[in-house]
Amino acid sequence: MKPVEIKPWRKSPFVVGQSYKVLRNFKSLFDSFQIGEILKYEGDAYSHYHGFTGYFFSLQNNANGRRWDIHDNDNLEIWKELFEEVKIEK
């Protein structure tokens, strides 16, 4: 039997492939974010068991990237205080 991917129950505030600047230093469950970092949004995943949605970012010159987790009971609008969409010139 093939595992079923569980998509988050709420719409992501981020756009896949878009870049975001970290607005302040903060820690999530698994990662620390530093003010000024530029991250590229890669996608999300949901853990029904834990009640968390994980938002995954890549970081230039860092194979590990970053993961921001938010609990189901937390207000997703907090993202606006942590991240800002930025345009990267190519």
Backbone atoms as SQL, in Angstrom:
CREATE TABLE atoms (id INTEGER PRIMARY KEY, chain TEXT, resi INTEGER, resn TEXT, atom TEXT, x REAL, y REAL, z REAL);
INSERT INTO atoms VALUES
  (1, 'A', 1, 'MET', 'N', 0.836, -1.182, 0.000),
  (2, 'A', 1, 'MET', 'CA', 0.000, 0.000, 0.000),
  (3, 'A', 1, 'MET', 'C', 0.885, 1.251, 0.000),
  (4, 'A', 2, 'LYS', 'N', 0.589, 2.169, -0.875),
  (5, 'A', 2, 'LYS', 'CA', 1.353, 3.409, -1.004),
  (6, 'A', 2, 'LYS', 'C', 0.942, 4.392, 0.093),
  (7, 'A', 3, 'PRO', 'N', 1.949, 5.040, 0.769),
  (8, 'A', 3, 'PRO', 'CA', 1.599, 6.032, 1.790),
  (9, 'A', 3, 'PRO', 'C', 0.849, 7.213, 1.185),
  (10, 'A', 4, 'VAL', 'N', -0.025, 7.791, 1.969),
  (11, 'A', 4, 'VAL', 'CA', -0.812, 8.936, 1.522),
  (12, 'A', 4, 'VAL', 'C', -0.183, 10.208, 2.076),
  (13, 'A', 5, 'GLU', 'N', 0.086, 11.150, 1.187),
  (14, 'A', 5, 'GLU', 'CA', 0.627, 12.440, 1.617),
  (15, 'A', 5, 'GLU', 'C', -0.505, 13.268, 2.207),
  (16, 'A', 6, 'ILE', 'N', -0.256, 13.810, 3.389),
  (17, 'A', 6, 'ILE', 'CA', -1.264, 14.635, 4.048),
  (18, 'A', 6, 'ILE', 'C', -0.933, 16.107, 3.797),
  (19, 'A', 7, 'LYS', 'N', -1.808, 16.777, 3.098),
  (20, 'A', 7, 'LYS', 'CA', -1.624, 18.196, 2.818),
  (21, 'A', 7, 'LYS', 'C', -2.186, 19.007, 3.991),
  (22, 'A', 8, 'PRO', 'N', -1.598, 20.161, 4.250),
  (23, 'A', 8, 'PRO', 'CA', -2.098, 21.011, 5.326),
  (24, 'A', 8, 'PRO', 'C', -3.561, 21.389, 5.107),
  (25, 'A', 9, 'TRP', 'N', -4.264, 21.610, 6.209),
  (26, 'A', 9, 'TRP', 'CA', -5.683, 21.942, 6.133),
  (27, 'A', 9, 'TRP', 'C', -5.921, 23.419, 5.837),
  (28, 'A', 10, 'ARG', 'N', -4.863, 24.226, 6.019),
  (29, 'A', 10, 'ARG', 'CA', -5.024, 25.644, 5.708),
  (30, 'A', 10, 'ARG', 'C', -4.112, 26.029, 4.551),
  (31, 'A', 11, 'LYS', 'N', -4.542, 27.047, 3.827),
  (32, 'A', 11, 'LYS', 'CA', -3.795, 27.498, 2.650),
  (33, 'A', 11, 'LYS', 'C', -2.474, 28.133, 3.074),
  (34, 'A', 12, 'SER', 'N', -1.417, 27.803, 2.354),
  (35, 'A', 12, 'SER', 'CA', -0.100, 28.358, 2.654),
  (36, 'A', 12, 'SER', 'C', -0.069, 29.854, 2.338),
  (37, 'A', 13, 'PRO', 'N', 0.548, 30.637, 3.210),
  (38, 'A', 13, 'PRO', 'CA', 0.701, 32.059, 2.917),
  (39, 'A', 13, 'PRO', 'C', 1.868, 32.316, 1.964),
  (40, 'A', 14, 'PHE', 'N', 2.646, 31.268, 1.666),
  (41, 'A', 14, 'PHE', 'CA', 3.839, 31.379, 0.837),
  (42, 'A', 14, 'PHE', 'C', 3.577, 30.822, -0.564),
  (43, 'A', 15, 'VAL', 'N', 4.369, 31.289, -1.521),
  (44, 'A', 15, 'VAL', 'CA', 4.268, 30.847, -2.910),
  (45, 'A', 15, 'VAL', 'C', 5.522, 30.038, -3.245),
  (46, 'A', 16, 'VAL', 'N', 5.320, 28.828, -3.750),
  (47, 'A', 16, 'VAL', 'CA', 6.454, 27.973, -4.108),
  (48, 'A', 16, 'VAL', 'C', 7.349, 28.691, -5.115),
  (49, 'A', 17, 'GLY', 'N', 8.655, 28.697, -4.824),
  (50, 'A', 17, 'GLY', 'CA', 9.630, 29.341, -5.696),
  (51, 'A', 17, 'GLY', 'C', 9.897, 30.807, -5.373),
  (52, 'A', 18, 'GLN', 'N', 9.044, 31.408, -4.552),
  (53, 'A', 18, 'GLN', 'CA', 9.194, 32.814, -4.179),
  (54, 'A', 18, 'GLN', 'C', 10.211, 32.952, -3.046),
  (55, 'A', 19, 'SER', 'N', 10.902, 34.082, -2.996),
  (56, 'A', 19, 'SER', 'CA', 11.893, 34.344, -1.948),
  (57, 'A', 19, 'SER', 'C', 11.292, 35.214, -0.849),
  (58, 'A', 20, 'TYR', 'N', 11.771, 34.963, 0.376),
  (59, 'A', 20, 'TYR', 'CA', 11.299, 35.674, 1.559),
  (60, 'A', 20, 'TYR', 'C', 12.482, 36.060, 2.429),
  (61, 'A', 21, 'LYS', 'N', 12.415, 37.277, 2.991),
  (62, 'A', 21, 'LYS', 'CA', 13.458, 37.739, 3.902),
  (63, 'A', 21, 'LYS', 'C', 12.966, 37.548, 5.337),
  (64, 'A', 22, 'VAL', 'N', 13.858, 37.069, 6.192),
  (65, 'A', 22, 'VAL', 'CA', 13.544, 36.908, 7.612),
  (66, 'A', 22, 'VAL', 'C', 13.618, 38.287, 8.272),
  (67, 'A', 23, 'LEU', 'N', 12.558, 38.679, 8.975),
  (68, 'A', 23, 'LEU', 'CA', 12.459, 40.021, 9.544),
  (69, 'A', 23, 'LEU', 'C', 13.013, 40.153, 10.955),
  (70, 'A', 24, 'ARG', 'N', 13.159, 39.043, 11.664),
  (71, 'A', 24, 'ARG', 'CA', 13.709, 39.080, 13.020),
  (72, 'A', 24, 'ARG', 'C', 14.274, 37.712, 13.368),
  (73, 'A', 25, 'ASN', 'N', 15.154, 37.669, 14.326),
  (74, 'A', 25, 'ASN', 'CA', 15.689, 36.399, 14.806),
  (75, 'A', 25, 'ASN', 'C', 14.591, 35.662, 15.565),
  (76, 'A', 26, 'PHE', 'N', 14.434, 34.360, 15.267),
  (77, 'A', 26, 'PHE', 'CA', 13.465, 33.548, 16.002),
  (78, 'A', 26, 'PHE', 'C', 13.810, 32.071, 15.829),
  (79, 'A', 27, 'LYS', 'N', 13.231, 31.264, 16.694),
  (80, 'A', 27, 'LYS', 'CA', 13.427, 29.817, 16.638),
  (81, 'A', 27, 'LYS', 'C', 12.092, 29.139, 16.403),
  (82, 'A', 28, 'SER', 'N', 12.131, 28.071, 15.616),
  (83, 'A', 28, 'SER', 'CA', 10.961, 27.215, 15.469),
  (84, 'A', 28, 'SER', 'C', 11.316, 25.882, 16.120),
  (85, 'A', 29, 'LEU', 'N', 10.508, 24.868, 15.935),
  (86, 'A', 29, 'LEU', 'CA', 10.769, 23.585, 16.589),
  (87, 'A', 29, 'LEU', 'C', 12.130, 23.003, 16.245),
  (88, 'A', 30, 'PHE', 'N', 12.537, 23.111, 14.982),
  (89, 'A', 30, 'PHE', 'CA', 13.753, 22.437, 14.536),
  (90, 'A', 30, 'PHE', 'C', 14.848, 23.365, 14.031),
  (91, 'A', 31, 'ASP', 'N', 14.539, 24.618, 13.796),
  (92, 'A', 31, 'ASP', 'CA', 15.506, 25.529, 13.183),
  (93, 'A', 31, 'ASP', 'C', 15.511, 26.897, 13.849),
  (94, 'A', 32, 'SER', 'N', 16.610, 27.602, 13.630),
  (95, 'A', 32, 'SER', 'CA', 16.737, 29.002, 14.040),
  (96, 'A', 32, 'SER', 'C', 16.824, 29.853, 12.785),
  (97, 'A', 33, 'PHE', 'N', 16.160, 30.989, 12.812),
  (98, 'A', 33, 'PHE', 'CA', 16.149, 31.909, 11.689),
  (99, 'A', 33, 'PHE', 'C', 16.856, 33.191, 12.105),
  (100, 'A', 34, 'GLN', 'N', 17.620, 33.755, 11.181),
  (101, 'A', 34, 'GLN', 'CA', 18.399, 34.960, 11.466),
  (102, 'A', 34, 'GLN', 'C', 17.893, 36.119, 10.615),
  (103, 'A', 35, 'ILE', 'N', 17.778, 37.279, 11.242),
  (104, 'A', 35, 'ILE', 'CA', 17.308, 38.465, 10.545),
  (105, 'A', 35, 'ILE', 'C', 18.146, 38.683, 9.274),
  (106, 'A', 36, 'GLY', 'N', 17.455, 38.990, 8.178),
  (107, 'A', 36, 'GLY', 'CA', 18.126, 39.280, 6.912),
  (108, 'A', 36, 'GLY', 'C', 18.348, 38.086, 6.008),
  (109, 'A', 37, 'GLU', 'N', 18.183, 36.864, 6.509),
  (110, 'A', 37, 'GLU', 'CA', 18.354, 35.687, 5.641),
  (111, 'A', 37, 'GLU', 'C', 17.334, 35.750, 4.514),
  (112, 'A', 38, 'ILE', 'N', 17.764, 35.350, 3.332),
  (113, 'A', 38, 'ILE', 'CA', 16.858, 35.250, 2.193),
  (114, 'A', 38, 'ILE', 'C', 16.621, 33.766, 1.938),
  (115, 'A', 39, 'LEU', 'N', 15.359, 33.368, 2.015),
  (116, 'A', 39, 'LEU', 'CA', 14.966, 31.979, 1.873),
  (117, 'A', 39, 'LEU', 'C', 14.045, 31.814, 0.670),
  (118, 'A', 40, 'LYS', 'N', 14.136, 30.676, 0.023),
  (119, 'A', 40, 'LYS', 'CA', 13.247, 30.354, -1.098),
  (120, 'A', 40, 'LYS', 'C', 12.261, 29.289, -0.626),
  (121, 'A', 41, 'TYR', 'N', 10.977, 29.562, -0.769),
  (122, 'A', 41, 'TYR', 'CA', 9.950, 28.637, -0.311),
  (123, 'A', 41, 'TYR', 'C', 9.854, 27.432, -1.236),
  (124, 'A', 42, 'GLU', 'N', 9.874, 26.230, -0.620),
  (125, 'A', 42, 'GLU', 'CA', 9.874, 24.982, -1.379),
  (126, 'A', 42, 'GLU', 'C', 8.559, 24.203, -1.269),
  (127, 'A', 43, 'GLY', 'N', 7.847, 24.338, -0.157),
  (128, 'A', 43, 'GLY', 'CA', 6.600, 23.587, -0.001),
  (129, 'A', 43, 'GLY', 'C', 6.254, 23.382, 1.461),
  (130, 'A', 44, 'ASP', 'N', 5.184, 22.606, 1.706),
  (131, 'A', 44, 'ASP', 'CA', 4.726, 22.389, 3.067),
  (132, 'A', 44, 'ASP', 'C', 4.336, 20.936, 3.287),
  (133, 'A', 45, 'ALA', 'N', 4.129, 20.584, 4.530),
  (134, 'A', 45, 'ALA', 'CA', 3.677, 19.251, 4.910),
  (135, 'A', 45, 'ALA', 'C', 2.912, 19.395, 6.223),
  (136, 'A', 46, 'TYR', 'N', 2.044, 18.419, 6.482),
  (137, 'A', 46, 'TYR', 'CA', 1.204, 18.485, 7.673),
  (138, 'A', 46, 'TYR', 'C', 1.316, 17.203, 8.477),
  (139, 'A', 47, 'SER', 'N', 1.380, 17.336, 9.797),
  (140, 'A', 47, 'SER', 'CA', 1.353, 16.196, 10.701),
  (141, 'A', 47, 'SER', 'C', 0.074, 16.263, 11.525),
  (142, 'A', 48, 'HIS', 'N', -0.893, 15.440, 11.163),
  (143, 'A', 48, 'HIS', 'CA', -2.149, 15.383, 11.912),
  (144, 'A', 48, 'HIS', 'C', -1.894, 14.916, 13.338),
  (145, 'A', 49, 'TYR', 'N', -0.989, 13.967, 13.490),
  (146, 'A', 49, 'TYR', 'CA', -0.663, 13.406, 14.801),
  (147, 'A', 49, 'TYR', 'C', -0.132, 14.487, 15.745),
  (148, 'A', 50, 'HIS', 'N', 0.761, 15.327, 15.239),
  (149, 'A', 50, 'HIS', 'CA', 1.368, 16.372, 16.059),
  (150, 'A', 50, 'HIS', 'C', 0.592, 17.694, 16.025),
  (151, 'A', 51, 'GLY', 'N', -0.252, 17.863, 15.027),
  (152, 'A', 51, 'GLY', 'CA', -1.016, 19.099, 14.901),
  (153, 'A', 51, 'GLY', 'C', -0.185, 20.286, 14.448),
  (154, 'A', 52, 'PHE', 'N', 0.818, 20.014, 13.607),
  (155, 'A', 52, 'PHE', 'CA', 1.704, 21.060, 13.098),
  (156, 'A', 52, 'PHE', 'C', 1.743, 21.049, 11.576),
  (157, 'A', 53, 'THR', 'N', 1.880, 22.233, 10.999),
  (158, 'A', 53, 'THR', 'CA', 2.194, 22.373, 9.584),
  (159, 'A', 53, 'THR', 'C', 3.636, 22.850, 9.493),
  (160, 'A', 54, 'GLY', 'N', 4.406, 22.219, 8.616),
  (161, 'A', 54, 'GLY', 'CA', 5.788, 22.620, 8.388),
  (162, 'A', 54, 'GLY', 'C', 5.910, 23.311, 7.038),
  (163, 'A', 55, 'TYR', 'N', 6.556, 24.462, 7.024),
  (164, 'A', 55, 'TYR', 'CA', 6.817, 25.214, 5.798),
  (165, 'A', 55, 'TYR', 'C', 8.315, 25.125, 5.544),
  (166, 'A', 56, 'PHE', 'N', 8.703, 24.645, 4.373),
  (167, 'A', 56, 'PHE', 'CA', 10.088, 24.332, 4.061),
  (168, 'A', 56, 'PHE', 'C', 10.691, 25.352, 3.103),
  (169, 'A', 57, 'PHE', 'N', 11.903, 25.793, 3.452),
  (170, 'A', 57, 'PHE', 'CA', 12.626, 26.804, 2.680),
  (171, 'A', 57, 'PHE', 'C', 14.022, 26.302, 2.363),
  (172, 'A', 58, 'SER', 'N', 14.534, 26.701, 1.207),
  (173, 'A', 58, 'SER', 'CA', 15.947, 26.455, 0.906),
  (174, 'A', 58, 'SER', 'C', 16.698, 27.753, 1.183),
  (175, 'A', 59, 'LEU', 'N', 17.970, 27.584, 1.468),
  (176, 'A', 59, 'LEU', 'CA', 18.843, 28.706, 1.780),
  (177, 'A', 59, 'LEU', 'C', 20.072, 28.566, 0.908),
  (178, 'A', 60, 'GLN', 'N', 20.385, 29.584, 0.127),
  (179, 'A', 60, 'GLN', 'CA', 21.524, 29.523, -0.782),
  (180, 'A', 60, 'GLN', 'C', 22.787, 29.136, -0.017),
  (181, 'A', 61, 'ASN', 'N', 23.547, 28.226, -0.599),
  (182, 'A', 61, 'ASN', 'CA', 24.807, 27.735, -0.025),
  (183, 'A', 61, 'ASN', 'C', 24.622, 26.970, 1.292),
  (184, 'A', 62, 'ASN', 'N', 23.438, 26.409, 1.502),
  (185, 'A', 62, 'ASN', 'CA', 23.184, 25.606, 2.690),
  (186, 'A', 62, 'ASN', 'C', 22.274, 24.449, 2.297),
  (187, 'A', 63, 'ALA', 'N', 22.807, 23.238, 2.317),
  (188, 'A', 63, 'ALA', 'CA', 22.053, 22.058, 1.886),
  (189, 'A', 63, 'ALA', 'C', 20.900, 21.731, 2.837),
  (190, 'A', 64, 'ASN', 'N', 20.981, 22.186, 4.086),
  (191, 'A', 64, 'ASN', 'CA', 19.965, 21.820, 5.069),
  (192, 'A', 64, 'ASN', 'C', 18.678, 22.626, 4.957),
  (193, 'A', 65, 'GLY', 'N', 18.763, 23.857, 4.518),
  (194, 'A', 65, 'GLY', 'CA', 17.576, 24.693, 4.420),
  (195, 'A', 65, 'GLY', 'C', 17.000, 25.027, 5.784),
  (196, 'A', 66, 'ARG', 'N', 15.732, 25.443, 5.810),
  (197, 'A', 66, 'ARG', 'CA', 15.057, 25.819, 7.047),
  (198, 'A', 66, 'ARG', 'C', 13.631, 25.269, 7.015),
  (199, 'A', 67, 'ARG', 'N', 13.092, 25.063, 8.226),
  (200, 'A', 67, 'ARG', 'CA', 11.708, 24.597, 8.363),
  (201, 'A', 67, 'ARG', 'C', 11.046, 25.400, 9.467),
  (202, 'A', 68, 'TRP', 'N', 9.934, 26.043, 9.124),
  (203, 'A', 68, 'TRP', 'CA', 9.150, 26.777, 10.110),
  (204, 'A', 68, 'TRP', 'C', 7.887, 25.976, 10.385),
  (205, 'A', 69, 'ASP', 'N', 7.691, 25.600, 11.647),
  (206, 'A', 69, 'ASP', 'CA', 6.519, 24.833, 12.052),
  (207, 'A', 69, 'ASP', 'C', 5.568, 25.722, 12.834),
  (208, 'A', 70, 'ILE', 'N', 4.279, 25.540, 12.577),
  (209, 'A', 70, 'ILE', 'CA', 3.267, 26.291, 13.309),
  (210, 'A', 70, 'ILE', 'C', 2.161, 25.330, 13.717),
  (211, 'A', 71, 'HIS', 'N', 1.739, 25.438, 14.975),
  (212, 'A', 71, 'HIS', 'CA', 0.720, 24.558, 15.530),
  (213, 'A', 71, 'HIS', 'C', -0.667, 24.948, 15.010),
  (214, 'A', 72, 'ASP', 'N', -1.549, 23.954, 14.950),
  (215, 'A', 72, 'ASP', 'CA', -2.919, 24.196, 14.487),
  (216, 'A', 72, 'ASP', 'C', -3.622, 25.308, 15.257),
  (217, 'A', 73, 'ASN', 'N', -3.315, 25.451, 16.539),
  (218, 'A', 73, 'ASN', 'CA', -3.995, 26.451, 17.370),
  (219, 'A', 73, 'ASN', 'C', -3.389, 27.849, 17.246),
  (220, 'A', 74, 'ASP', 'N', -2.256, 27.970, 16.562),
  (221, 'A', 74, 'ASP', 'CA', -1.604, 29.266, 16.409),
  (222, 'A', 74, 'ASP', 'C', -2.150, 30.017, 15.195),
  (223, 'A', 75, 'ASN', 'N', -2.148, 31.332, 15.282),
  (224, 'A', 75, 'ASN', 'CA', -2.625, 32.172, 14.193),
  (225, 'A', 75, 'ASN', 'C', -1.566, 32.240, 13.087),
  (226, 'A', 76, 'LEU', 'N', -1.914, 31.762, 11.921),
  (227, 'A', 76, 'LEU', 'CA', -0.980, 31.733, 10.796),
  (228, 'A', 76, 'LEU', 'C', -0.550, 33.133, 10.356),
  (229, 'A', 77, 'GLU', 'N', -1.334, 34.148, 10.686),
  (230, 'A', 77, 'GLU', 'CA', -1.002, 35.521, 10.279),
  (231, 'A', 77, 'GLU', 'C', 0.311, 36.017, 10.896),
  (232, 'A', 78, 'ILE', 'N', 0.839, 35.299, 11.879),
  (233, 'A', 78, 'ILE', 'CA', 2.126, 35.655, 12.489),
  (234, 'A', 78, 'ILE', 'C', 3.241, 35.644, 11.445),
  (235, 'A', 79, 'TRP', 'N', 3.027, 34.933, 10.346),
  (236, 'A', 79, 'TRP', 'CA', 4.064, 34.859, 9.316),
  (237, 'A', 79, 'TRP', 'C', 4.465, 36.252, 8.840),
  (238, 'A', 80, 'LYS', 'N', 3.522, 37.193, 8.846),
  (239, 'A', 80, 'LYS', 'CA', 3.798, 38.553, 8.367),
  (240, 'A', 80, 'LYS', 'C', 4.777, 39.305, 9.272),
  (241, 'A', 81, 'GLU', 'N', 4.915, 38.858, 10.523),
  (242, 'A', 81, 'GLU', 'CA', 5.866, 39.462, 11.452),
  (243, 'A', 81, 'GLU', 'C', 7.239, 38.793, 11.370),
  (244, 'A', 82, 'LEU', 'N', 7.301, 37.648, 10.693),
  (245, 'A', 82, 'LEU', 'CA', 8.537, 36.870, 10.612),
  (246, 'A', 82, 'LEU', 'C', 9.197, 36.913, 9.242),
  (247, 'A', 83, 'PHE', 'N', 8.379, 37.029, 8.186),
  (248, 'A', 83, 'PHE', 'CA', 8.875, 36.951, 6.812),
  (249, 'A', 83, 'PHE', 'C', 8.303, 38.074, 5.966),
  (250, 'A', 84, 'GLU', 'N', 9.086, 38.455, 4.948),
  (251, 'A', 84, 'GLU', 'CA', 8.632, 39.456, 3.981),
  (252, 'A', 84, 'GLU', 'C', 9.003, 38.962, 2.592),
  (253, 'A', 85, 'GLU', 'N', 8.032, 38.983, 1.694),
  (254, 'A', 85, 'GLU', 'CA', 8.296, 38.568, 0.319),
  (255, 'A', 85, 'GLU', 'C', 9.263, 39.553, -0.326),
  (256, 'A', 86, 'VAL', 'N', 10.238, 39.026, -1.047),
  (257, 'A', 86, 'VAL', 'CA', 11.200, 39.875, -1.750),
  (258, 'A', 86, 'VAL', 'C', 11.339, 39.412, -3.189),
  (259, 'A', 87, 'LYS', 'N', 11.641, 40.348, -4.053),
  (260, 'A', 87, 'LYS', 'CA', 11.881, 40.045, -5.460),
  (261, 'A', 87, 'LYS', 'C', 13.381, 39.913, -5.663),
  (262, 'A', 88, 'ILE', 'N', 13.807, 38.821, -6.240),
  (263, 'A', 88, 'ILE', 'CA', 15.208, 38.576, -6.524),
  (264, 'A', 88, 'ILE', 'C', 15.444, 38.807, -8.009),
  (265, 'A', 89, 'GLU', 'N', 16.332, 39.727, -8.321),
  (266, 'A', 89, 'GLU', 'CA', 16.684, 40.009, -9.724),
  (267, 'A', 89, 'GLU', 'C', 17.540, 38.867, -10.268),
  (268, 'A', 90, 'LYS', 'N', 17.205, 38.443, -11.478),
  (269, 'A', 90, 'LYS', 'CA', 17.941, 37.324, -12.081),
  (270, 'A', 90, 'LYS', 'C', 18.899, 37.804, -13.136);
